[in-house]
């Protein structure tokens, strides 16, 4: 339990996820699996950009550690919380309307949405969901990701990314923010990474966009 708690700390979890992702990426390359297009979910978008040549392994490690640290440093007394709700877009909007301070963090699929915000607001969303017989559960996360609570991390992350980005992507990389491919101009990438911190992860629309653009085999 102590190990789990230590690993859940944002500045530890992000480089740890990066290390695991790099290992899986190396395995796929060894098996000659080469993607035509790439995407990630939340932090995973950084690994997708690395796989497309936007920044080196060393840069990914530095950016991962710093991203987690910037998020922690951006928080005030209110660290926030997150919860997964088995609800689609219409239902979740109705729930959020009754919980000031709650925001959609992840559009994960037709029947799963993650909300983020202050601890009180997220608890209220869970309570309202259960009153409507909708499944909802708090998530074991360190803070309210993809919400205004972490907005203070944007500027330092953009500044660091501007130094570490080496080139534009060598294949299509789809953005959580826009559900569309990243721009080819490398100078536009740091700002997009900054926006990524506080905007919802539009995962389901992103997967649908990849399908429309020809993806048929998805390897996670």
Secondary structure, 3 states (H helix, E strand, C coil): CHHHHHHHCHHHHHHHHHHHHHHHHHHHHHCCCCCCEEECCCCHHHHHHHHCCCCCHHHHHHHHHHHHHHHHHHCCCCCCEEEEECCCHHHHHHHHHCCCCEEEEEEEECCEEEEEECHHHHHHHHHHHHHCCCCEEECCCCCCCCCHHHHHHHHHHHHHHHHHCCCCCCCEEECCCCCCECCCCHHHHHHHHHHHHHCCECHHHHHHHHHHCCCCCCCC
